[in-house]
């Protein structure tokens, strides 16, 4: 069951709920506008770019990208100079973009729900493992780099 508790699975589930809400339960609500389409494309595209940049850093440092594992390296370069959690940030951006793209207005409530799940199930436990493994280095890193943005 551990493979079910992964951020991409949560993102896919929330995206599927959003799509279903837009398709079968729109309730006449709409944010459809060319500007909304542009914003949604930028959010999804930006999220994908963040993931790719983060994956490049994980490969460069030869450390695991899988949550719930003890880290072997503390990555502080590349996109990790700007955000301690760029992949989780990307998940939130991608969901927001998809909700806007599908015009699933009621599903906008899923965005803070995904944020909360990522924060409590992944970010906080991962940062606790990093704190235990890299003590002073992580403390300095956390002081100079924000958790999300």
Secondary structure, 3 states (H helix, E strand, C coil): CHHHCCHHHHHHHHHHHHHHHHHHCCCCCCCCCHHHHHHHHHHHHHHHHHHHHHHHHHHHHCCCCCCCCCCCCCCCCHHHHCCCCHHHHHHHHHHHHHHHHCCCHHHHHHHHHHHHHHHHHHHHHHHHHHHHHHHHHHHHHHHHCCCCC
